[in-house]
Structures are given as C-alpha cells and as structure tokens.
Amino acid sequence: EILNHAFGINHFQNDILNHLGIAPKIKPTKKRHCVLLKFWPNETGTLKSVKGYQKISEAKFVVDSIQNKKPGDKIGPAKYGDPSTCMLYLVADTHAKLMGNIRKVEKTIDIIIE
C-alpha cells in the first residue's frame, strides 16, 4: 500500500506481469511522501482504550488505520514481542508536512491500560 501512495506502483499487478514474463510498470519519480506508524504501550496490561484514535483516523492525511487490539485484550510493549495496538498510514505532499503530521499523531494517540 505504501508503494502505491508514494510512487503509484501497483505491486499486485506488477507481480502478475512479472510471472507472465512482461516487464513491470514502475514510475521512477516520487508522487508523495508516506509512512506507516505503529503504536505500542509502555508497559504490559489490559487495554482500556486508545485515546484520540477515532479523531486522528478521520483526518485527511490518514489514508488507512488499523486497530489490532480491542478493549479488554492483553497488550504489551514491542520489546517483549507483542503486536502493535494500532497502525496508521499517513500521506503528505512534502516531507515537512509529513513530519508535522507525525508529530500531531504522536501527541494525539494515547494508549490507556488497566
């Protein structure tokens, strides 16, 4: 999904073309800047809520959002090998806007555990 937003590359189509012996269609110039952000809690516990997730997932710079854990699930930090609590795909036209959007998301998202 990131390749499609950043370069306009359809990975699945190119994979099929490659298997058929046809040269894949790859555009050399960057279309937009994008990033995948994953969030984990600081300590192990039971997820109570992800504060700010609903608000930030509706922002226009968020292309896709996935919440891997629901309230009541056991969660933990990445250093213990636990999966991320939520993921957000962000897209922007310039690198500076993307960095500003990342800061907004990091300030907004708060994982509350019991």
C-alpha positions as CSV (number, residue, x, y, z in Angstrom):
1,E,0.0,0.0,0.0
2,I,2.9,2.4,0.7
3,L,4.4,1.8,-2.7
4,N,1.1,2.7,-4.3
5,H,0.8,6.0,-2.4
6,A,4.4,7.0,-2.7
7,F,5.3,6.0,-6.3
8,G,1.9,5.0,-7.9
9,I,3.2,1.4,-8.2
10,N,0.6,-1.4,-8.2
11,H,2.5,-4.2,-6.6
12,F,0.0,-6.9,-7.3
13,Q,-0.3,-6.0,-11.0
14,N,3.5,-5.9,-11.4
15,D,3.8,-9.3,-9.7
16,I,1.4,-10.9,-12.2
17,L,3.1,-9.2,-15.1
18,N,6.5,-10.5,-13.8
19,H,5.2,-14.0,-13.7
20,L,3.8,-13.7,-17.2
21,G,7.3,-12.6,-18.5
22,I,6.1,-9.0,-19.1
23,A,8.2,-6.0,-17.9
24,P,6.6,-4.4,-14.7
25,K,5.3,-0.8,-14.9
26,I,7.5,1.2,-12.5
27,K,7.4,5.0,-12.3
28,P,10.8,6.5,-11.3
29,T,9.6,9.7,-9.6
30,K,8.1,10.0,-6.2
31,K,4.4,11.0,-6.1
32,R,4.0,11.7,-2.4
33,H,5.7,11.0,1.0
34,C,4.1,8.3,3.2
35,V,4.8,6.4,6.4
36,L,3.3,3.6,8.5
37,L,3.2,4.4,12.2
38,K,2.7,1.6,14.8
39,F,1.9,2.2,18.4
40,W,2.6,0.1,21.5
41,P,2.0,0.7,25.2
42,N,4.9,1.5,27.6
43,E,4.0,-1.4,29.9
44,T,2.1,-4.7,29.9
45,G,-1.6,-4.7,30.9
46,T,-5.1,-4.9,29.6
47,L,-6.2,-2.3,27.0
48,K,-8.8,0.1,28.3
49,S,-8.9,2.4,25.3
50,V,-6.9,4.2,22.7
51,K,-7.5,7.9,23.3
52,G,-7.5,10.0,20.2
53,Y,-7.6,7.1,17.7
54,Q,-11.0,7.8,16.3
55,K,-10.3,11.5,15.9
56,I,-7.0,11.1,14.2
57,S,-8.1,8.2,11.9
58,E,-10.7,10.6,10.4
59,A,-8.0,13.2,9.5
60,K,-7.5,13.8,5.8
61,F,-3.8,12.9,5.9
62,V,-4.5,9.4,7.3
63,V,-5.1,7.0,4.4
64,D,-5.8,3.9,6.3
65,S,-6.0,2.9,10.0
66,I,-6.0,-0.5,11.7
67,Q,-6.7,-1.2,15.3
68,N,-5.2,-4.6,16.1
69,K,-6.3,-4.8,19.7
70,K,-9.8,-4.2,21.2
71,P,-10.6,-3.0,24.7
72,G,-10.1,-6.0,27.1
73,D,-7.2,-7.5,25.2
74,K,-3.8,-8.1,26.8
75,I,-1.2,-5.8,25.3
76,G,2.5,-5.2,25.9
77,P,5.5,-3.2,24.6
78,A,7.3,-4.1,21.4
79,K,10.5,-5.1,23.3
80,Y,8.5,-8.2,24.6
81,G,7.5,-9.1,21.1
82,D,3.8,-8.1,21.4
83,P,2.0,-6.9,18.2
84,S,1.2,-3.3,17.8
85,T,-2.0,-1.9,19.3
86,C,-2.8,0.3,16.3
87,M,-1.3,1.3,12.9
88,L,-1.8,4.4,10.8
89,Y,-0.8,5.1,7.2
90,L,0.0,8.8,6.7
91,V,0.4,10.6,3.4
92,A,1.6,14.2,2.6
93,D,2.8,16.1,-0.4
94,T,6.1,17.3,1.2
95,H,8.4,15.8,3.8
96,A,7.9,18.8,6.1
97,K,4.1,18.3,6.1
98,L,4.6,14.6,6.8
99,M,6.9,15.3,9.8
100,G,4.3,17.8,11.1
101,N,1.5,15.2,10.7
102,I,3.6,12.6,12.5
103,R,4.1,14.9,15.5
104,K,0.3,15.6,15.6
105,V,-0.4,11.9,15.6
106,E,2.2,11.1,18.3
107,K,0.7,13.9,20.6
108,T,-2.9,12.7,20.0
109,I,-2.7,8.9,20.4
110,D,-2.6,7.8,24.0
111,I,-2.9,4.1,24.9
112,I,-4.7,3.7,28.3
113,I,-4.1,0.4,30.1
114,E,-5.6,-1.1,33.3
